[in-house]
Amino acid sequence: MSMAADSPRASGIRVTRPVIDELQKITDAGLAGTLRRYINSIPQLEGTPIDIPGAPAGTQYLALVPDEPELPVIVYRPTLPGEQGEWLVTALLDRDTYGQQKQAEKRGLLQNDAVRAGIQAAAMAAVGIAIGILVGRDATGSSPKI
C-alpha cells in the first residue's frame, strides 16, 4: 500500500501485513478503494464492540460493517502501548462469520472455552474464503475459469 492520501498510515491507522496482502489481492479497483476508504474512516466512525476469541485480556476490538454487502467486516482495535499509530486493523471477516459471532455473543456462548476456540478457527477459515471471493476465487481456493 502506498503512502498516498488514502493510505491508512497517513491517518494514524496501521494495518497488519495479512490485511495489506489481502487488500492488494482485490482485483476490483472500486471495491478495493471503497474498502480502503472505510479503513481510513475508522477515527470518525463508531465501531461495534466485538469479542474476539484469543484476544489478550483487556483488549477492546471493534468491527466496522461497510454498507456494501460484498465488502468484509473490518476488525480493528486501538493500538497498545509501544505500538505506533492510533488504530490497528487486524482482520477482515466475511458477513456470515461476523453474524454468527455476534449471535454467539448475545447468547453467552463465548464464555465456553471450547466454543471460543471453534469460533476462532472458523473465523480464520472464513476470512480466507471471503477474501478469495473478492479476488475471484471460489470457496475451494480455485480461480474460476473464464
N, C-alpha and C positions, 0 to 999 in steps of 0.2 A: 504494500500500500504506500502511496506517495505521501509527501508532506503537503499536498495541495490543501486548499481551503476546506475541502470536505473530508479531510483526514481526521480521524478521531484524536490523534496526538495533538493536533492544533488546538483542540478544545479541552485539554486536560483528561481525555479519555484514553485509556490504554486498552488494547485488545490482545488476548492471548494468541500465541502463534497458531494453534489449531483453528481458531476462528478466522484469523487473517488468511490462512491457507484455504479455508472453505470459501471465504468471500472472493478470493482470486479465481476460484474454480467456477463461479457462477457465470454461465455463458450469456445470459440475457443482461445486457448492459443496463437496461431500465430497472430491472429487479435489483441488480447489484447496487445501483445508485440509490434507489429508494431505501434499501436496507442500510446503506451507509448513512443516509440522512437520519434514519431512525436512531442509529447508534449515536450520531452527533447530537441528537436532541435529548439525550439522557439527562443532562443537567437542568433542562427546562421542563421535562415531563415527570410525572409522578408514577413510578413503577409500582407494581403489586408485590407485596412480600411473598416469597416462595421459600418453602422448607426444602432445602437441598440435602438429600441423604449423603452422608460422607463429608459434609461441610464441617470445618472446625467450629467448636463450640463458640457461641457468641458472634458468629459471622452472619450478618444480615444480607441475604441475597434478595434481589428484586427481579421482576420479569416485566418486560415491555412487550406488549402484544400489538404488532402492527395492524392497521386497518385492513390491509390487503391479505386475504386468507391464504394466498400462496407463499407468503413470507413466513419464516420461522419466528418463534418467540425468542427474544433476546434476553439472556440471563446475565446479570451483572451485579456488582457489589461495590461499596466504597472501598478505596484502597486501604490497606492495612499500614500501620506504622512501618516505616522503612521502604515502602513501595512508592514509586513515583506516580504523579498524577492524582486525580480525584476519584476516578471511577475505573473499574476493570471489568471488561466484558469477558465472561468466562465460557459461555456456551451459546449455541443456537439449538432450540428444541422444536421438534415438529408439534403441530397443534394437538394431535391426539394424545401424545405423551404428556403434554402440558395439562390438558384437560383431565386426564386420568390422575395425574399427580395432585391437582387441586382437589379432586373428589376424595382422594385418599386423605388429604389433609383435613378436609371437613369432617370425615367420618372417624378421625382419630387413629386411622390405621398406621400412620407413620410413627407411632410410639413403639411399634413392634420392630425389633432389630432385623428380623428375617424379612419383613415386608420392606423395610428401608433398603436392604441390600438388593432385593429383587427390583425395586424401582430404579435404583442407581444403575443396575446392569441394563434394564430395559431402556432407560433414557440414553445411555451411551450408544446402544444399538440403533435407536430411533434417530438420533442425531445424524448418523451416517446415512440412513435411508432418506431423511428429509433433505439433506444436502445433495445426495445423489439425484433426487428428483429435480432439484434446482439446476444441477449441472447436466441433466439429460441422461441419467442412468435410471434403470428400473430398480425395484427392491432387491433384485439378485445381485446388483452391482454391475450389470452389463449395460453397455450403451445400446440404445435401440438402433436397429438397422434402418437406414433411410434409403 
